[in-house]
């Protein structure tokens, strides 16, 4: 499976849940498909944007 196919599959799975990726996220995916960013950079982008903050009450 190519990276493009993997991203298309992932977006399809998101849409099954009735969700739609943001325009910013879609553009980042296109950059990764074109080789402008690495998968590791994409992971850091997602972690920074969507990672839950740890609670200080733990």
PDB file of N, CA, C, O and CB in Angstrom:
ATOM      1  N   UNK A   1       0.854  -1.177   0.000  1.00  0.00           N
ATOM      2  CA  UNK A   1       0.000   0.000   0.000  1.00  0.00           C
ATOM      3  C   UNK A   1       0.897   1.237   0.000  1.00  0.00           C
ATOM      4  O   UNK A   1       1.841   1.332   0.785  1.00  0.00           O
ATOM      5  CB  UNK A   1      -0.970   0.000   1.231  1.00  0.00           C
ATOM      6  N   UNK A   2       0.598   2.164  -0.872  1.00  0.00           N
ATOM      7  CA  UNK A   2       1.365   3.405  -0.932  1.00  0.00           C
ATOM      8  C   UNK A   2       0.907   4.355   0.170  1.00  0.00           C
ATOM      9  O   UNK A   2      -0.145   4.157   0.778  1.00  0.00           O
ATOM     10  CB  UNK A   2       1.219   4.073  -2.317  1.00  0.00           C
ATOM     11  N   UNK A   3       1.706   5.383   0.418  1.00  0.00           N
ATOM     12  CA  UNK A   3       1.307   6.393   1.406  1.00  0.00           C
ATOM     13  C   UNK A   3      -0.005   7.054   1.006  1.00  0.00           C
ATOM     14  O   UNK A   3      -0.866   7.297   1.852  1.00  0.00           O
ATOM     15  CB  UNK A   3       2.404   7.457   1.565  1.00  0.00           C
ATOM     16  N   UNK A   4      -0.156   7.342  -0.273  1.00  0.00           N
ATOM     17  CA  UNK A   4      -1.390   7.979  -0.753  1.00  0.00           C
ATOM     18  C   UNK A   4      -2.590   7.080  -0.489  1.00  0.00           C
ATOM     19  O   UNK A   4      -3.638   7.556  -0.051  1.00  0.00           O
ATOM     20  CB  UNK A   4      -1.289   8.302  -2.260  1.00  0.00           C
ATOM     21  N   UNK A   5      -2.446   5.794  -0.750  1.00  0.00           N
ATOM     22  CA  UNK A   5      -3.535   4.850  -0.486  1.00  0.00           C
ATOM     23  C   UNK A   5      -3.831   4.753   1.007  1.00  0.00           C
ATOM     24  O   UNK A   5      -4.990   4.671   1.414  1.00  0.00           O
ATOM     25  CB  UNK A   5      -3.188   3.463  -1.043  1.00  0.00           C
ATOM     26  N   UNK A   6      -2.783   4.763   1.814  1.00  0.00           N
ATOM     27  CA  UNK A   6      -2.972   4.700   3.263  1.00  0.00           C
ATOM     28  C   UNK A   6      -3.720   5.929   3.770  1.00  0.00           C
ATOM     29  O   UNK A   6      -4.619   5.806   4.601  1.00  0.00           O
ATOM     30  CB  UNK A   6      -1.618   4.576   3.975  1.00  0.00           C
ATOM     31  N   UNK A   7      -3.355   7.117   3.275  1.00  0.00           N
ATOM     32  CA  UNK A   7      -4.055   8.336   3.677  1.00  0.00           C
ATOM     33  C   UNK A   7      -5.505   8.294   3.218  1.00  0.00           C
ATOM     34  O   UNK A   7      -6.402   8.663   3.976  1.00  0.00           O
ATOM     35  CB  UNK A   7      -3.351   9.577   3.107  1.00  0.00           C
ATOM     36  N   UNK A   8      -5.750   7.851   1.986  1.00  0.00           N
ATOM     37  CA  UNK A   8      -7.120   7.759   1.484  1.00  0.00           C
ATOM     38  C   UNK A   8      -7.948   6.810   2.354  1.00  0.00           C
ATOM     39  O   UNK A   8      -9.109   7.088   2.653  1.00  0.00           O
ATOM     40  CB  UNK A   8      -7.127   7.284   0.015  1.00  0.00           C
ATOM     41  N   UNK A   9      -7.354   5.707   2.750  1.00  0.00           N
ATOM     42  CA  UNK A   9      -8.024   4.754   3.633  1.00  0.00           C
ATOM     43  C   UNK A   9      -8.330   5.400   4.986  1.00  0.00           C
ATOM     44  O   UNK A   9      -9.439   5.275   5.504  1.00  0.00           O
ATOM     45  CB  UNK A   9      -7.156   3.492   3.824  1.00  0.00           C
ATOM     46  N   UNK A  10      -7.343   6.087   5.550  1.00  0.00           N
ATOM     47  CA  UNK A  10      -7.520   6.733   6.855  1.00  0.00           C
ATOM     48  C   UNK A  10      -8.625   7.783   6.801  1.00  0.00           C
ATOM     49  O   UNK A  10      -9.447   7.866   7.714  1.00  0.00           O
ATOM     50  CB  UNK A  10      -6.205   7.379   7.319  1.00  0.00           C
ATOM     51  N   UNK A  11      -8.650   8.579   5.743  1.00  0.00           N
ATOM     52  CA  UNK A  11      -9.696   9.593   5.609  1.00  0.00           C
ATOM     53  C   UNK A  11     -11.057   8.917   5.467  1.00  0.00           C
ATOM     54  O   UNK A  11     -12.048   9.388   6.025  1.00  0.00           O
ATOM     55  CB  UNK A  11      -9.418  10.514   4.394  1.00  0.00           C
ATOM     56  N   UNK A  12     -11.106   7.827   4.728  1.00  0.00           N
ATOM     57  CA  UNK A  12     -12.355   7.075   4.601  1.00  0.00           C
ATOM     58  C   UNK A  12     -12.850   6.574   5.940  1.00  0.00           C
ATOM     59  O   UNK A  12     -14.049   6.618   6.215  1.00  0.00           O
ATOM     60  CB  UNK A  12     -12.173   5.906   3.658  1.00  0.00           C
ATOM     61  N   UNK A  13     -11.938   6.098   6.782  1.00  0.00           N
ATOM     62  CA  UNK A  13     -12.319   5.615   8.111  1.00  0.00           C
ATOM     63  C   UNK A  13     -12.851   6.757   8.977  1.00  0.00           C
ATOM     64  O   UNK A  13     -13.785   6.565   9.756  1.00  0.00           O
ATOM     65  CB  UNK A  13     -11.120   4.942   8.800  1.00  0.00           C
ATOM     66  N   UNK A  14     -12.263   7.931   8.843  1.00  0.00           N
ATOM     67  CA  UNK A  14     -12.736   9.096   9.583  1.00  0.00           C
ATOM     68  C   UNK A  14     -14.151   9.454   9.134  1.00  0.00           C
ATOM     69  O   UNK A  14     -15.014   9.760   9.957  1.00  0.00           O
ATOM     70  CB  UNK A  14     -11.779  10.300   9.384  1.00  0.00           C
ATOM     71  N   UNK A  15     -14.379   9.413   7.830  1.00  0.00           N
ATOM     72  CA  UNK A  15     -15.681   9.776   7.282  1.00  0.00           C
ATOM     73  C   UNK A  15     -16.766   8.775   7.666  1.00  0.00           C
ATOM     74  O   UNK A  15     -17.936   9.142   7.780  1.00  0.00           O
ATOM     75  CB  UNK A  15     -15.596   9.886   5.773  1.00  0.00           C
ATOM     76  N   UNK A  16     -16.387   7.507   7.866  1.00  0.00           N
ATOM     77  CA  UNK A  16     -17.353   6.496   8.309  1.00  0.00           C
ATOM     78  C   UNK A  16     -17.987   6.920   9.632  1.00  0.00           C
ATOM     79  O   UNK A  16     -19.154   6.630   9.893  1.00  0.00           O
ATOM     80  CB  UNK A  16     -16.670   5.110   8.457  1.00  0.00           C
ATOM     81  N   UNK A  17     -17.214   7.601  10.452  1.00  0.00           N
ATOM     82  CA  UNK A  17     -17.717   8.084  11.739  1.00  0.00           C
ATOM     83  C   UNK A  17     -18.494   9.387  11.608  1.00  0.00           C
ATOM     84  O   UNK A  17     -18.901   9.977  12.609  1.00  0.00           O
ATOM     85  CB  UNK A  17     -16.568   8.275  12.705  1.00  0.00           C
ATOM     86  N   UNK A  18     -18.697   9.832  10.377  1.00  0.00           N
ATOM     87  CA  UNK A  18     -19.447  11.060  10.153  1.00  0.00           C
ATOM     88  C   UNK A  18     -18.629  12.317  10.372  1.00  0.00           C
ATOM     89  O   UNK A  18     -19.186  13.404  10.531  1.00  0.00           O
ATOM     90  CB  UNK A  18     -20.637  11.089  11.043  1.00  0.00           C
ATOM     91  N   UNK A  19     -17.322  12.180  10.382  1.00  0.00           N
ATOM     92  CA  UNK A  19     -16.431  13.318  10.587  1.00  0.00           C
ATOM     93  C   UNK A  19     -15.781  13.720   9.274  1.00  0.00           C
ATOM     94  O   UNK A  19     -15.741  12.937   8.325  1.00  0.00           O
ATOM     95  CB  UNK A  19     -15.357  12.988  11.636  1.00  0.00           C
ATOM     96  N   UNK A  20     -15.279  14.931   9.227  1.00  0.00           N
ATOM     97  CA  UNK A  20     -14.582  15.431   8.043  1.00  0.00           C
ATOM     98  C   UNK A  20     -13.274  16.070   8.494  1.00  0.00           C
ATOM     99  O   UNK A  20     -13.281  16.940   9.365  1.00  0.00           O
ATOM    100  CB  UNK A  20     -15.465  16.455   7.248  1.00  0.00           C
ATOM    101  N   UNK A  21     -12.137  15.646   7.905  1.00  0.00           N
ATOM    102  CA  UNK A  21     -10.862  16.277   8.260  1.00  0.00           C
ATOM    103  C   UNK A  21     -10.894  17.767   7.923  1.00  0.00           C
ATOM    104  O   UNK A  21     -11.562  18.176   6.974  1.00  0.00           O
ATOM    105  CB  UNK A  21      -9.689  15.585   7.526  1.00  0.00           C
ATOM    106  N   UNK A  22     -10.180  18.568   8.692  1.00  0.00           N
ATOM    107  CA  UNK A  22     -10.124  20.004   8.430  1.00  0.00           C
ATOM    108  C   UNK A  22      -9.346  20.271   7.141  1.00  0.00           C
ATOM    109  O   UNK A  22      -8.567  19.438   6.679  1.00  0.00           O
ATOM    110  CB  UNK A  22      -9.475  20.752   9.619  1.00  0.00           C
ATOM    111  N   UNK A  23      -9.579  21.443   6.581  1.00  0.00           N
ATOM    112  CA  UNK A  23      -8.849  21.842   5.366  1.00  0.00           C
ATOM    113  C   UNK A  23      -7.346  21.861   5.635  1.00  0.00           C
ATOM    114  O   UNK A  23      -6.552  21.458   4.785  1.00  0.00           O
ATOM    115  CB  UNK A  23      -9.323  23.237   4.871  1.00  0.00           C
ATOM    116  N   UNK A  24      -6.956  22.333   6.828  1.00  0.00           N
ATOM    117  CA  UNK A  24      -5.538  22.380   7.198  1.00  0.00           C
ATOM    118  C   UNK A  24      -4.935  20.977   7.203  1.00  0.00           C
ATOM    119  O   UNK A  24      -3.830  20.770   6.702  1.00  0.00           O
ATOM    120  CB  UNK A  24      -5.360  23.040   8.582  1.00  0.00           C
ATOM    121  N   UNK A  25      -5.660  20.020   7.767  1.00  0.00           N
ATOM    122  CA  UNK A  25      -5.181  18.641   7.821  1.00  0.00           C
ATOM    123  C   UNK A  25      -5.100  18.040   6.414  1.00  0.00           C
ATOM    124  O   UNK A  25      -4.134  17.350   6.089  1.00  0.00           O
ATOM    125  CB  UNK A  25      -6.103  17.788   8.716  1.00  0.00           C
ATOM    126  N   UNK A  26      -6.108  18.300   5.584  1.00  0.00           N
ATOM    127  CA  UNK A  26      -6.086  17.785   4.217  1.00  0.00           C
ATOM    128  C   UNK A  26      -4.888  18.335   3.445  1.00  0.00           C
ATOM    129  O   UNK A  26      -4.248  17.602   2.692  1.00  0.00           O
ATOM    130  CB  UNK A  26      -7.391  18.140   3.491  1.00  0.00           C
ATOM    131  N   UNK A  27      -4.584  19.616   3.626  1.00  0.00           N
ATOM    132  CA  UNK A  27      -3.429  20.203   2.945  1.00  0.00           C
ATOM    133  C   UNK A  27      -2.131  19.552   3.426  1.00  0.00           C
ATOM    134  O   UNK A  27      -1.228  19.305   2.626  1.00  0.00           O
ATOM    135  CB  UNK A  27      -3.381  21.725   3.181  1.00  0.00           C
ATOM    136  N   UNK A  28      -2.035  19.276   4.717  1.00  0.00           N
ATOM    137  CA  UNK A  28      -0.844  18.623   5.251  1.00  0.00           C
ATOM    138  C   UNK A  28      -0.692  17.223   4.664  1.00  0.00           C
ATOM    139  O   UNK A  28       0.417  16.792   4.348  1.00  0.00           O
ATOM    140  CB  UNK A  28      -0.908  18.555   6.785  1.00  0.00           C
ATOM    141  N   UNK A  29      -1.807  16.518   4.521  1.00  0.00           N
ATOM    142  CA  UNK A  29      -1.773  15.186   3.903  1.00  0.00           C
ATOM    143  C   UNK A  29      -1.255  15.284   2.469  1.00  0.00           C
ATOM    144  O   UNK A  29      -0.427  14.476   2.050  1.00  0.00           O
ATOM    145  CB  UNK A  29      -3.182  14.535   3.923  1.00  0.00           C
ATOM    146  N   UNK A  30      -1.739  16.267   1.722  1.00  0.00           N
ATOM    147  CA  UNK A  30      -1.283  16.441   0.345  1.00  0.00           C
ATOM    148  C   UNK A  30       0.215  16.732   0.299  1.00  0.00           C
ATOM    149  O   UNK A  30       0.908  16.246  -0.594  1.00  0.00           O
ATOM    150  CB  UNK A  30      -2.063  17.573  -0.338  1.00  0.00           C
ATOM    151  N   UNK A  31       0.719  17.510   1.242  1.00  0.00           N
ATOM    152  CA  UNK A  31       2.164  17.780   1.307  1.00  0.00           C
ATOM    153  C   UNK A  31       2.933  16.489   1.542  1.00  0.00           C
ATOM    154  O   UNK A  31       3.983  16.274   0.937  1.00  0.00           O
ATOM    155  CB  UNK A  31       2.483  18.800   2.424  1.00  0.00           C
ATOM    156  N   UNK A  32       2.418  15.624   2.422  1.00  0.00           N
ATOM    157  CA  UNK A  32       3.097  14.353   2.708  1.00  0.00           C
ATOM    158  C   UNK A  32       3.062  13.471   1.465  1.00  0.00           C
ATOM    159  O   UNK A  32       4.059  12.827   1.140  1.00  0.00           O
ATOM    160  CB  UNK A  32       2.434  13.624   3.916  1.00  0.00           C
ATOM    161  N   UNK A  33       1.929  13.432   0.766  1.00  0.00           N
ATOM    162  CA  UNK A  33       1.814  12.626  -0.452  1.00  0.00           C
ATOM    163  C   UNK A  33       2.820  13.084  -1.509  1.00  0.00           C
ATOM    164  O   UNK A  33       3.383  12.263  -2.233  1.00  0.00           O
ATOM    165  CB  UNK A  33       0.383  12.705  -1.013  1.00  0.00           C
ATOM    166  N   UNK A  34       3.044  14.407  -1.597  1.00  0.00           N
ATOM    167  CA  UNK A  34       3.983  14.954  -2.585  1.00  0.00           C
ATOM    168  C   UNK A  34       5.438  14.840  -2.133  1.00  0.00           C
ATOM    169  O   UNK A  34       6.351  15.149  -2.899  1.00  0.00           O
ATOM    170  CB  UNK A  34       3.651  16.411  -2.865  1.00  0.00           C
ATOM    171  N   UNK A  35       5.659  14.399  -0.896  1.00  0.00           N
ATOM    172  CA  UNK A  35       7.019  14.251  -0.396  1.00  0.00           C
ATOM    173  C   UNK A  35       7.610  15.534   0.157  1.00  0.00           C
ATOM    174  O   UNK A  35       8.819  15.617   0.373  1.00  0.00           O
ATOM    175  CB  UNK A  35       7.893  13.740  -1.479  1.00  0.00           C
ATOM    176  N   UNK A  36       6.767  16.543   0.391  1.00  0.00           N
ATOM    177  CA  UNK A  36       7.246  17.815   0.921  1.00  0.00           C
ATOM    178  C   UNK A  36       7.492  17.756   2.425  1.00  0.00           C
ATOM    179  O   UNK A  36       8.260  18.554   2.962  1.00  0.00           O
ATOM    180  CB  UNK A  36       6.251  18.915   0.608  1.00  0.00           C
ATOM    181  N   UNK A  37       6.848  16.821   3.100  1.00  0.00           N
ATOM    182  CA  UNK A  37       7.078  16.583   4.523  1.00  0.00           C
ATOM    183  C   UNK A  37       7.173  15.072   4.726  1.00  0.00           C
ATOM    184  O   UNK A  37       6.654  14.293   3.927  1.00  0.00           O
ATOM    185  CB  UNK A  37       5.932  17.214   5.411  1.00  0.00           C
ATOM    186  N   UNK A  38       7.833  14.678   5.789  1.00  0.00           N
ATOM    187  CA  UNK A  38       7.969  13.251   6.076  1.00  0.00           C
ATOM    188  C   UNK A  38       6.801  12.777   6.937  1.00  0.00           C
ATOM    189  O   UNK A  38       6.063  13.582   7.505  1.00  0.00           O
ATOM    190  CB  UNK A  38       9.314  12.959   6.782  1.00  0.00           C
ATOM    191  N   UNK A  39       6.651  11.472   7.020  1.00  0.00           N
ATOM    192  CA  UNK A  39       5.616  10.896   7.877  1.00  0.00           C
ATOM    193  C   UNK A  39       5.878  11.279   9.336  1.00  0.00           C
ATOM    194  O   UNK A  39       4.937  11.502  10.098  1.00  0.00           O
ATOM    195  CB  UNK A  39       5.569   9.351   7.719  1.00  0.00           C
ATOM    196  N   UNK A  40       7.141  11.354   9.718  1.00  0.00           N
ATOM    197  CA  UNK A  40       7.480  11.755  11.096  1.00  0.00           C
ATOM    198  C   UNK A  40       7.031  13.196  11.348  1.00  0.00           C
ATOM    199  O   UNK A  40       6.517  13.505  12.424  1.00  0.00           O
ATOM    200  CB  UNK A  40       9.012  11.614  11.352  1.00  0.00           C
ATOM    201  N   UNK A  41       7.221  14.070  10.372  1.00  0.00           N
ATOM    202  CA  UNK A  41       6.759  15.456  10.524  1.00  0.00           C
ATOM    203  C   UNK A  41       5.231  15.510  10.600  1.00  0.00           C
ATOM    204  O   UNK A  41       4.674  16.310  11.352  1.00  0.00           O
ATOM    205  CB  UNK A  41       7.266  16.329   9.348  1.00  0.00           C
ATOM    206  N   UNK A  42       4.560  14.670   9.831  1.00  0.00           N
ATOM    207  CA  UNK A  42       3.102  14.604   9.881  1.00  0.00           C
ATOM    208  C   UNK A  42       2.649  14.140  11.264  1.00  0.00           C
ATOM    209  O   UNK A  42       1.678  14.663  11.811  1.00  0.00           O
ATOM    210  CB  UNK A  42       2.559  13.656   8.787  1.00  0.00           C
ATOM    211  N   UNK A  43       3.349  13.166  11.821  1.00  0.00           N
ATOM    212  CA  UNK A  43       3.016  12.676  13.165  1.00  0.00           C
ATOM    213  C   UNK A  43       3.183  13.790  14.200  1.00  0.00           C
ATOM    214  O   UNK A  43       2.326  13.970  15.065  1.00  0.00           O
ATOM    215  CB  UNK A  43       3.903  11.464  13.537  1.00  0.00           C
ATOM    216  N   UNK A  44       4.284  14.533  14.110  1.00  0.00           N
ATOM    217  CA  UNK A  44       4.495  15.645  15.044  1.00  0.00           C
ATOM    218  C   UNK A  44       3.409  16.707  14.899  1.00  0.00           C
ATOM    219  O   UNK A  44       2.943  17.259  15.896  1.00  0.00           O
ATOM    220  CB  UNK A  44       5.873  16.276  14.819  1.00  0.00           C
ATOM    221  N   UNK A  45       3.003  16.995  13.658  1.00  0.00           N
ATOM    222  CA  UNK A  45       1.924  17.948  13.399  1.00  0.00           C
ATOM    223  C   UNK A  45       0.647  17.492  14.101  1.00  0.00           C
ATOM    224  O   UNK A  45      -0.007  18.276  14.788  1.00  0.00           O
ATOM    225  CB  UNK A  45       1.680  18.101  11.877  1.00  0.00           C
ATOM    226  N   UNK A  46       0.300  16.218  13.923  1.00  0.00           N
ATOM    227  CA  UNK A  46      -0.919  15.700  14.544  1.00  0.00           C
ATOM    228  C   UNK A  46      -0.819  15.683  16.061  1.00  0.00           C
ATOM    229  O   UNK A  46      -1.768  16.053  16.753  1.00  0.00           O
ATOM    230  CB  UNK A  46      -1.214  14.301  14.033  1.00  0.00           C
ATOM    231  N   UNK A  47       0.330  15.253  16.583  1.00  0.00           N
ATOM    232  CA  UNK A  47       0.515  15.223  18.038  1.00  0.00           C
ATOM    233  C   UNK A  47       0.365  16.620  18.628  1.00  0.00           C
ATOM    234  O   UNK A  47      -0.296  16.801  19.651  1.00  0.00           O
ATOM    235  CB  UNK A  47       1.896  14.641  18.397  1.00  0.00           C
ATOM    236  N   UNK A  48       0.973  17.597  17.986  1.00  0.00           N
ATOM    237  CA  UNK A  48       0.928  18.970  18.493  1.00  0.00           C
ATOM    238  C   UNK A  48      -0.494  19.522  18.450  1.00  0.00           C
ATOM    239  O   UNK A  48      -0.929  20.216  19.369  1.00  0.00           O
ATOM    240  CB  UNK A  48       1.869  19.873  17.680  1.00  0.00           C
ATOM    241  N   UNK A  49      -1.205  19.209  17.384  1.00  0.00           N
ATOM    242  CA  UNK A  49      -2.537  19.773  17.190  1.00  0.00           C
ATOM    243  C   UNK A  49      -3.612  19.051  17.992  1.00  0.00           C
ATOM    244  O   UNK A  49      -4.534  19.693  18.496  1.00  0.00           O
ATOM    245  CB  UNK A  49      -2.894  19.738  15.732  1.00  0.00           C
ATOM    246  N   UNK A  50      -3.513  17.734  18.121  1.00  0.00           N
ATOM    247  CA  UNK A  50      -4.617  16.957  18.671  1.00  0.00           C
ATOM    248  C   UNK A  50      -4.328  16.201  19.961  1.00  0.00           C
ATOM    249  O   UNK A  50      -5.252  15.647  20.557  1.00  0.00           O
ATOM    250  CB  UNK A  50      -5.059  16.001  17.668  1.00  0.00           C
ATOM    251  N   UNK A  51      -3.091  16.160  20.406  1.00  0.00           N
ATOM    252  CA  UNK A  51      -2.769  15.399  21.601  1.00  0.00           C
ATOM    253  C   UNK A  51      -3.442  16.022  22.815  1.00  0.00           C
ATOM    254  O   UNK A  51      -3.412  17.238  23.004  1.00  0.00           O
ATOM    255  CB  UNK A  51      -1.249  15.326  21.806  1.00  0.00           C
ATOM    256  N   UNK A  52      -4.042  15.181  23.623  1.00  0.00           N
ATOM    257  CA  UNK A  52      -4.712  15.669  24.826  1.00  0.00           C
ATOM    258  C   UNK A  52      -3.666  16.090  25.847  1.00  0.00           C
ATOM    259  O   UNK A  52      -2.628  15.449  26.009  1.00  0.00           O
ATOM    260  CB  UNK A  52      -5.653  14.586  25.419  1.00  0.00           C
ATOM    261  N   UNK A  53      -3.963  17.156  26.511  1.00  0.00           N
ATOM    262  CA  UNK A  53      -3.059  17.641  27.546  1.00  0.00           C
ATOM    263  C   UNK A  53      -3.245  16.801  28.801  1.00  0.00           C
ATOM    264  O   UNK A  53      -4.363  16.428  29.156  1.00  0.00           O
ATOM    265  CB  UNK A  53      -3.306  19.144  27.846  1.00  0.00           C
ATOM    266  N   UNK A  54      -2.141  16.511  29.463  1.00  0.00           N
ATOM    267  CA  UNK A  54      -2.211  15.729  30.688  1.00  0.00           C
ATOM    268  C   UNK A  54      -2.822  16.556  31.799  1.00  0.00           C
ATOM    269  O   UNK A  54      -2.553  17.750  31.930  1.00  0.00           O
ATOM    270  CB  UNK A  54      -0.825  15.229  31.096  1.00  0.00           C
ATOM    271  N   UNK A  55      -3.633  15.912  32.580  1.00  0.00           N
ATOM    272  CA  UNK A  55      -4.283  16.583  33.697  1.00  0.00           C
ATOM    273  C   UNK A  55      -3.292  16.720  34.846  1.00  0.00           C
ATOM    274  O   UNK A  55      -2.509  15.809  35.113  1.00  0.00           O
ATOM    275  CB  UNK A  55      -5.547  15.809  34.150  1.00  0.00           C
ATOM    276  N   UNK A  56      -3.332  17.860  35.519  1.00  0.00           N
ATOM    277  CA  UNK A  56      -2.461  18.050  36.674  1.00  0.00           C
ATOM    278  C   UNK A  56      -3.043  17.412  37.916  1.00  0.00           C
ATOM    279  O   UNK A  56      -2.398  17.415  38.964  1.00  0.00           O
ATOM    280  CB  UNK A  56      -2.219  19.524  36.918  1.00  0.00           C
ATOM    281  N   UNK A  57      -4.259  16.857  37.829  1.00  0.00           N
ATOM    282  CA  UNK A  57      -4.921  16.219  38.960  1.00  0.00           C
ATOM    283  C   UNK A  57      -4.678  14.728  39.002  1.00  0.00           C
ATOM    284  O   UNK A  57      -5.322  14.033  39.788  1.00  0.00           O
ATOM    285  CB  UNK A  57      -6.396  16.488  38.915  1.00  0.00           C
ATOM    286  N   UNK A  58      -3.788  14.214  38.199  1.00  0.00           N
ATOM    287  CA  UNK A  58      -3.584  12.765  38.114  1.00  0.00           C
ATOM    288  C   UNK A  58      -2.892  12.210  39.328  1.00  0.00           C
ATOM    289  O   UNK A  58      -2.650  11.005  39.404  1.00  0.00           O
ATOM    290  CB  UNK A  58      -2.789  12.420  36.891  1.00  0.00           C
TER     291      UNK A  58
END
